[in-house]
Amino acid sequence: MEKDIDEKYYLTTSFYTYDNSGKRVFSNIKDSNIKYIVDYQKYLKGGVCGYNPTDKFNQTSRLFSPLGIAPTITASNTANNCKIVIEEGE
């Protein structure tokens, strides 16, 4: 993965809160009603590590760790494709 990514591709800042189960909750930069919930233990293992509970499609609601395998970009006609969680400073 590229190290220097233009900020226009970022969905959130590095600020997060915790939900009742201890998972990290990030808010979308442009719409604070959109949340991303990340399980840090799953992040460290790789693969699916979180989800967007407001997304209506199961496939596009998933968040992936760069430490595992993520799907390729889908052929759908949408800007809402694969989301990869990165730690600040990675």
N, C-alpha and C positions, 0 to 999 in steps of 0.2 A: 504494500500500500504506500501511496505517496505520503511524505512527511509534512509538506506544506500545502494545506488545503485552504482555498479561499473561504472566508467566513460566510459567504452567501449560501454555502452548502450546509452549514450548521443548523440544527433544529433547536438546540438549547444552549444555554450557558453551562458552566461547570457547577453552578449552584444547584443544590438539591435538598429535599426534606426527606423524612422517612414516613412510611405508612405504618399501620398497626402491626404488620408482620415483620417489620425491619427492613423492607425493601426500599431502595432509593427511588424517589419520585422527582422527575425533572419536568419543568413546564416548557412548552413550545415558546420560542422567542416572539413569534408573530401573533399567537393566539393562546393566552394563558389558560383557556378551557381545555386545551389538548395536553394530556399528561403522558409521560413515558415512565413505566415502572420497570426497574432493573434489579434483578437478584444478583448481587455482587459475587456470591459463591458460584453461581452458574456462569457468570462472566469469566471467572478465573479458569473454569473447566473448558470453555469454548462452546460454540454452537448457539442455540437459542438461549438468550439470557434475560429477556424481558418482553414487554408488549405495550401496546397503546390500547387502553380499554375503550377509547372512543372511536376507534377505526372499525368500520362495519365489515371489513373483509379479513378473514383469519390470516391469510398469507401476508398481507401488507401490514398487519398489526404487530408482527413479530420483530423483535430487535435481536441482532446477532453480535457475538463477541468476535473481535479480530483474531482471537487466539484459537479459533476453530474453523469449521467450514460454514460458509454462507452460500445461499443460492446465487445464481447469476441473475442479471437484470432480466425481468420478465418482458414479454412482448406486448404487454398491455399498454393501452394508450392513456397513461396516467403518470403524473409526477410523483405519485405515492408508491414508490418501489422499496426495495431492500434498504433497511436502515442498519448501520453498523455503529455500535457503541464504542467510543474511544475514551481513554482516560486523558486528562489534560497532561501535556508533556510527553505523550507517546509519540 
